[in-house]
Amino acid sequence: MNIFEGSRRIAKITAGLWITGFAIAAFNVSDTAYVTYLVPTFNAAPVLSSDDSCPNDSYKDYSIQNTKTPSGTDVNITLCFEATDGFDEGRRLVPYKIATDSKLIWGSDKYSNEVRDYAKKYISNFRVNVADYERIDRKGNSRWWSQVKEGATIMIFGLVFLFALVHAVGWIVRGFMGIPKGQDSKPKI
């Protein structure tokens, strides 16, 4: 065996390990769906967000973790209690209470204890709308598929890089050693 044959074997083993590693990773990719429910006003029904955004002045709660849809998709839910307009001095605040006698809405900034207490109480009664399960499942599958595609892209570029590196090193070594292309040793004269 010569150095070129050994190098090709090492390159093949490296490529095989690279592919095996990505195959194992592809089977272990999480299909967890990360979703955001918007709560637009005080005690309003939650609305599944299409883009998972939550305005900066709104309160986010991440306490609903590791739940499942009926079909088995893992779900991590963020509740976004949206700040609303209509408060003194044009401020946007998160509503946390309505006075029953005057219909006056109380609001505070997203870091206040009142908003946190309201959010805890709201979360204790929160249930995922049955109509949302299909969208959540699709979101989990879409996330899984995008991660697999990203991994496959990295794998392919890694293999192309390895192929180019092996050929470049072989070309350089052959050039310095005076070995013709496609041969592993100098021709005997």
C-alpha positions as a Markdown table, in Angstrom:
| # | Residue | x | y | z |
|---|---|---|---|---|
| 1 | Met | 0.0 | 0.0 | 0.0 |
| 2 | Asn | 1.2 | 3.5 | -0.8 |
| 3 | Ile | 0.5 | 6.9 | 0.7 |
| 4 | Phe | -2.1 | 7.8 | -1.9 |
| 5 | Glu | -4.1 | 4.6 | -1.4 |
| 6 | Gly | -4.0 | 5.1 | 2.4 |
| 7 | Ser | -5.1 | 8.8 | 2.0 |
| 8 | Arg | -8.0 | 7.7 | -0.1 |
| 9 | Arg | -9.1 | 5.2 | 2.5 |
| 10 | Ile | -8.9 | 7.8 | 5.2 |
| 11 | Ala | -11.0 | 10.2 | 3.1 |
| 12 | Lys | -13.6 | 7.5 | 2.5 |
| 13 | Ile | -13.8 | 6.6 | 6.2 |
| 14 | Thr | -14.1 | 10.4 | 7.1 |
| 15 | Ala | -16.9 | 10.8 | 4.5 |
| 16 | Gly | -18.6 | 7.7 | 5.9 |
| 17 | Leu | -18.4 | 9.0 | 9.4 |
| 18 | Trp | -19.6 | 12.4 | 8.3 |
| 19 | Ile | -22.7 | 10.9 | 6.6 |
| 20 | Thr | -23.4 | 8.6 | 9.5 |
| 21 | Gly | -23.2 | 11.5 | 12.0 |
| 22 | Phe | -25.7 | 13.5 | 10.0 |
| 23 | Ala | -28.0 | 10.5 | 9.5 |
| 24 | Ile | -28.0 | 10.0 | 13.3 |
| 25 | Ala | -28.6 | 13.7 | 13.8 |
| 26 | Ala | -31.5 | 13.7 | 11.3 |
| 27 | Phe | -33.3 | 11.0 | 13.2 |
| 28 | Asn | -32.8 | 12.9 | 16.5 |
| 29 | Val | -34.0 | 16.3 | 15.2 |
| 30 | Ser | -36.8 | 17.7 | 17.4 |
| 31 | Asp | -40.2 | 18.4 | 16.0 |
| 32 | Thr | -41.1 | 20.6 | 18.9 |
| 33 | Ala | -43.4 | 23.4 | 17.8 |
| 34 | Tyr | -42.7 | 26.8 | 19.3 |
| 35 | Val | -45.9 | 28.8 | 19.2 |
| 36 | Thr | -47.1 | 32.2 | 20.5 |
| 37 | Tyr | -50.6 | 33.0 | 21.6 |
| 38 | Leu | -51.6 | 36.6 | 21.7 |
| 39 | Val | -53.9 | 37.9 | 24.4 |
| 40 | Pro | -55.1 | 41.2 | 22.8 |
| 41 | Thr | -57.0 | 42.7 | 25.8 |
| 42 | Phe | -57.9 | 41.9 | 29.4 |
| 43 | Asn | -59.2 | 38.3 | 29.7 |
| 44 | Ala | -59.6 | 38.0 | 25.9 |
| 45 | Ala | -59.5 | 34.6 | 24.2 |
| 46 | Pro | -56.0 | 33.7 | 23.1 |
| 47 | Val | -55.2 | 34.0 | 19.4 |
| 48 | Leu | -52.5 | 31.8 | 17.8 |
| 49 | Ser | -50.0 | 34.1 | 16.2 |
| 50 | Ser | -49.0 | 33.4 | 12.7 |
| 51 | Asp | -45.5 | 34.8 | 13.0 |
| 52 | Asp | -44.7 | 34.2 | 16.7 |
| 53 | Ser | -44.0 | 37.9 | 17.3 |
| 54 | Cys | -44.9 | 39.8 | 20.4 |
| 55 | Pro | -44.5 | 43.6 | 20.6 |
| 56 | Asn | -41.7 | 44.8 | 22.8 |
| 57 | Asp | -44.0 | 46.6 | 25.2 |
| 58 | Ser | -46.1 | 43.5 | 25.9 |
| 59 | Tyr | -45.6 | 40.9 | 28.6 |
| 60 | Lys | -44.3 | 37.5 | 27.5 |
| 61 | Asp | -44.7 | 34.3 | 29.6 |
| 62 | Tyr | -42.9 | 31.1 | 28.8 |
| 63 | Ser | -44.2 | 28.9 | 31.6 |
| 64 | Ile | -46.2 | 26.6 | 29.4 |
| 65 | Gln | -43.5 | 24.1 | 28.3 |
| 66 | Asn | -43.5 | 20.5 | 27.2 |
| 67 | Thr | -47.1 | 19.9 | 26.4 |
| 68 | Lys | -48.3 | 17.7 | 23.5 |
| 69 | Thr | -50.9 | 17.8 | 20.8 |
| 70 | Pro | -53.2 | 14.8 | 20.5 |
| 71 | Ser | -51.1 | 13.5 | 17.6 |
| 72 | Gly | -47.9 | 13.7 | 19.8 |
| 73 | Thr | -46.2 | 16.9 | 18.7 |
| 74 | Asp | -44.3 | 18.5 | 21.5 |
| 75 | Val | -45.3 | 22.1 | 22.0 |
| 76 | Asn | -43.7 | 25.0 | 23.9 |
| 77 | Ile | -46.2 | 27.9 | 24.2 |
| 78 | Thr | -45.4 | 31.6 | 24.8 |
| 79 | Leu | -48.3 | 33.7 | 25.9 |
| 80 | Cys | -48.0 | 37.4 | 24.8 |
| 81 | Phe | -50.2 | 39.8 | 26.9 |
| 82 | Glu | -50.4 | 42.7 | 24.5 |
| 83 | Ala | -50.0 | 46.3 | 25.6 |
| 84 | Thr | -52.9 | 48.5 | 24.5 |
| 85 | Asp | -53.4 | 52.2 | 23.8 |
| 86 | Gly | -55.9 | 54.5 | 25.6 |
| 87 | Phe | -54.1 | 55.1 | 28.9 |
| 88 | Asp | -53.0 | 58.4 | 30.4 |
| 89 | Glu | -50.3 | 60.4 | 28.5 |
| 90 | Gly | -50.7 | 58.1 | 25.5 |
| 91 | Arg | -48.9 | 55.3 | 27.2 |
| 92 | Arg | -49.3 | 51.7 | 26.1 |
| 93 | Leu | -49.9 | 49.4 | 29.0 |
| 94 | Val | -50.8 | 45.8 | 29.6 |
| 95 | Pro | -54.4 | 45.7 | 31.0 |
| 96 | Tyr | -54.7 | 43.6 | 34.1 |
| 97 | Lys | -58.1 | 44.5 | 35.7 |
| 98 | Ile | -61.5 | 46.0 | 34.8 |
| 99 | Ala | -63.5 | 47.8 | 37.4 |
| 100 | Thr | -67.0 | 46.2 | 37.1 |
| 101 | Asp | -68.9 | 49.3 | 38.2 |
| 102 | Ser | -67.3 | 51.8 | 35.9 |
| 103 | Lys | -65.8 | 49.6 | 33.1 |
| 104 | Leu | -62.5 | 51.4 | 33.8 |
| 105 | Ile | -59.5 | 49.4 | 32.6 |
| 106 | Trp | -56.4 | 49.2 | 34.8 |
| 107 | Gly | -53.1 | 48.8 | 33.1 |
| 108 | Ser | -49.4 | 48.7 | 34.0 |
| 109 | Asp | -46.1 | 48.1 | 32.4 |
| 110 | Lys | -45.0 | 44.6 | 31.5 |
| 111 | Tyr | -42.7 | 44.2 | 34.5 |
| 112 | Ser | -45.2 | 45.1 | 37.2 |
| 113 | Asn | -46.4 | 42.6 | 39.9 |
| 114 | Glu | -50.0 | 43.3 | 38.9 |
| 115 | Val | -49.4 | 42.2 | 35.3 |
| 116 | Arg | -47.4 | 39.1 | 36.5 |
| 117 | Asp | -50.2 | 38.1 | 38.9 |
| 118 | Tyr | -52.8 | 38.6 | 36.2 |
| 119 | Ala | -50.7 | 36.4 | 33.8 |
| 120 | Lys | -50.4 | 33.6 | 36.4 |
| 121 | Lys | -54.1 | 33.6 | 36.9 |
| 122 | Tyr | -54.8 | 33.6 | 33.1 |
| 123 | Ile | -52.3 | 30.8 | 32.5 |
| 124 | Ser | -53.9 | 28.6 | 35.2 |
| 125 | Asn | -57.1 | 28.6 | 33.1 |
| 126 | Phe | -55.4 | 28.5 | 29.7 |
| 127 | Arg | -56.3 | 25.7 | 27.3 |
| 128 | Val | -55.1 | 25.3 | 23.7 |
| 129 | Asn | -58.0 | 25.7 | 21.3 |
| 130 | Val | -58.8 | 22.3 | 19.7 |
| 131 | Ala | -59.0 | 24.0 | 16.2 |
| 132 | Asp | -55.3 | 25.1 | 16.6 |
| 133 | Tyr | -53.8 | 21.6 | 17.0 |
| 134 | Glu | -53.6 | 21.0 | 13.3 |
| 135 | Arg | -51.7 | 24.3 | 12.8 |
| 136 | Ile | -49.4 | 23.4 | 15.7 |
| 137 | Asp | -48.7 | 20.0 | 14.2 |
| 138 | Arg | -47.9 | 21.5 | 10.8 |
| 139 | Lys | -45.6 | 24.0 | 12.5 |
| 140 | Gly | -43.7 | 21.2 | 14.3 |
| 141 | Asn | -43.4 | 19.2 | 11.1 |
| 142 | Ser | -42.2 | 22.3 | 9.2 |
| 143 | Arg | -39.6 | 23.0 | 11.8 |
| 144 | Trp | -38.4 | 19.4 | 11.7 |
| 145 | Trp | -38.2 | 19.4 | 7.9 |
| 146 | Ser | -36.3 | 22.8 | 7.8 |
| 147 | Gln | -33.7 | 21.4 | 10.3 |
| 148 | Val | -33.2 | 18.3 | 8.2 |
| 149 | Lys | -32.8 | 20.3 | 5.1 |
| 150 | Glu | -30.3 | 22.6 | 6.8 |
| 151 | Gly | -28.4 | 19.5 | 8.1 |
| 152 | Ala | -28.3 | 17.9 | 4.6 |
| 153 | Thr | -27.0 | 21.2 | 3.1 |
| 154 | Ile | -24.2 | 21.3 | 5.7 |
| 155 | Met | -23.4 | 17.6 | 5.1 |
| 156 | Ile | -23.2 | 18.1 | 1.3 |
| 157 | Phe | -21.0 | 21.1 | 1.5 |
| 158 | Gly | -18.8 | 19.3 | 4.0 |
| 159 | Leu | -18.4 | 16.4 | 1.6 |
| 160 | Val | -17.7 | 18.7 | -1.3 |
| 161 | Phe | -15.1 | 20.5 | 0.8 |
| 162 | Leu | -13.5 | 17.1 | 1.8 |
| 163 | Phe | -13.5 | 16.0 | -1.9 |
| 164 | Ala | -11.8 | 19.3 | -3.0 |
| 165 | Leu | -9.3 | 19.1 | -0.1 |
| 166 | Val | -8.3 | 15.5 | -0.9 |
| 167 | His | -7.9 | 16.3 | -4.6 |
| 168 | Ala | -6.0 | 19.5 | -4.0 |
| 169 | Val | -3.5 | 17.9 | -1.6 |
| 170 | Gly | -3.1 | 15.0 | -4.0 |
| 171 | Trp | -2.5 | 17.3 | -6.9 |
| 172 | Ile | 0.1 | 19.3 | -4.9 |
| 173 | Val | 1.9 | 16.2 | -3.5 |
| 174 | Arg | 2.0 | 14.6 | -6.9 |
| 175 | Gly | 3.4 | 17.8 | -8.4 |
| 176 | Phe | 6.2 | 18.0 | -6.0 |
| 177 | Met | 7.0 | 14.2 | -6.3 |
| 178 | Gly | 6.7 | 14.3 | -10.1 |
| 179 | Ile | 4.0 | 11.7 | -10.2 |
| 180 | Pro | 1.6 | 11.9 | -13.2 |
| 181 | Lys | -2.1 | 12.4 | -12.7 |
| 182 | Gly | -4.1 | 9.2 | -12.1 |
| 183 | Gln | -1.0 | 7.3 | -10.9 |
| 184 | Asp | 0.3 | 6.6 | -7.4 |
| 185 | Ser | 4.0 | 6.3 | -8.2 |
| 186 | Lys | 6.6 | 7.6 | -10.6 |
| 187 | Pro | 6.7 | 5.7 | -13.8 |
| 188 | Lys | 9.8 | 3.5 | -13.9 |
| 189 | Ile | 12.1 | 4.4 | -16.8 |
